[in-house]
Amino acid sequence: MAALNLPYEGKASNAVLAQLDDARLLRQLAYINGKWVAGNDDIAVTNPADDHVLGYVTSLKKSQVDKAINAAHKAFVPWRALSAEQRATKLMSWHDLLLENREDLARLMVLEQGKALNDARGEIDYGASFIRWFAEEARRAYGETIPSHIPNAQLATLREPIGVAALITPWNFPNAMITRKAAAALAIGCTVIVKPANETPFSALALAELAERAGIPAGVFNVVTGDAPMIAATLCASDKVKALSFTGSTRVGKILLEQCADTVKKCSMELGGNAPFIVLPDMDIHEAANAAIDAKFQTSGQDCLAANRIFVPREYHDEFVAAFAAGMQKLRVGNGMQKGVDLGPLISRQAVEKAQKLVDDALEKGATLLAGKSPQSLNSNFFHPVLLTQVTPDMAVYREENFCPVAGVIAYDNVDDLLVAANDTEYGLAAYVYGNDIRDIWKLMRGLEFGMVSVNSVKMTGHPIPFGGMKQSGLGREGSRHGFDEYSEIKYYCLGGLPTASGC
């Protein structure tokens, strides 16, 4: 591997650097203890829109991951010793730098992830909002007093930061999935080690560059890159790492839970989803169809909140399908850097192959393809939106988290049967309900076995809400005041031997 000692380590494509106002935001080395660190090898990072190599990210050795753990462990005591106000001030500097560099961060995200530029800009704003929220919320991380049952004693609780937190993040939201976790951990007093996806490491490393500029001390925020199974196993095995937060597939989440068992870590998991989108009989069908399009095709369908199974009253099925197909055909697929693009490429050729397998499986089992184009007219990573009808529970498109722009419509006859069908999944992350009858809405809102239910709105997430799922969609919550729960412990204390209280 060539010596990498330039600000952007000298191996980035000139085409990438030409997109950035600040070339120093493109980093290709890991960030450990306030220093940029090279491993023994590197990994190519490609643009999914054209498969061109954007640059290379270093691949660390296990011993270097151990150094990151030790650095975070050493930095924990002085970082937690700061007041909430002092930590908040540094976090707000980080927040402001994200917004000041919004365009560069968004462009970098489009290049490595593929999403449309406007979506990327929205993610930067979304990611920054978590930093501000937790910087402010840290000042309100209250304990509670407990009326004492013990004579001459005062009972109370307070929050203690748990220690070093490992954050393993996905490629579909390479900025916000880091800030949502890291901001909570840092604000409460933890130090963190981030392992970003190898497909999208540059967004994470740009965050490290800005954290350094914000004055976050060495060892407090670290980013390790390279072989994902090795790094994850090292983080899980370390008794110095006290918490693990993971966003990704349920399959990988189960593996990480097993690996964390020996050290009994606090684990938070934001795992797979299989969201139902429910249209009630009294809903305007065209309004519902437009909302379903938005819910299905956000991030090109590569979103754990994306609507996978669309349930429509049988009597309105054909009208809904026609409206959905017409709206879907208007979506523009292309390079995310191009103006007017709605859907970018999928992250890889493997993702395209999976999408095609879902379609093929459904067609073999009796589904009907009413809209969509295949093979692709662009490069091999693009997949045009697909609409399937006559979808049944034996099809993979019904059972699995699709993570692609394939929509499946299912007709239903009554709300009670609908509720059973919607809950017929191992996942329980998010659900959408569109209708007007408050009795049906309430029945579904209470009966749906999902951690988040959005009624008559596609947008449901944000910094003040507790994001998370039920069943095999995960453990814990991110965002909101509950976001601190994953990175802190409740300490109870009994202060005895006090004098008996007397009146004034």
Secondary structure, DSSP 8 states (H G I E B T S, - for coil): -----STTTT-S-HHHHTT-S-GGG---SEEETTEEE--SEEEEEE-TTT--EEEEEEE--HHHHHHHHHHHHHHHHHHHHS-HHHHHHHHHHHHHHHHHTHHHHHHHHHHHH---HHHHHHHHHHHHHHHHHHHHHGGG---EEE--SSTT-EEEEEEEE-SEEEEE--SSSTTHHHHHHHHHHHHHT-EEEEE--TTSHHHHHHHHHHHHHTT--TTTEEE--S-HHHHHHHHHH-TTEEEEEEES-HHHHHHHHHHHGGGT-EEEEE----EEEEE-TTS-HHHHHHHHHHHHHGGGG-STTSEEEEEEEGGGHHHHHHHHHHHHHT--BS-TTSTT--B---S-HHHHHHHHHHHHHHHHTT-EEEE---S-SS-TT----EEEES--TTSHHHHS---SSEEEEEEES-HHHHHHHHT-SSEESEEEEE-S-HHHHHHHHHH---SEEEES-S----TTS-B--EETTEES-BSTGGGGGGGEEEEEEEE-S-------
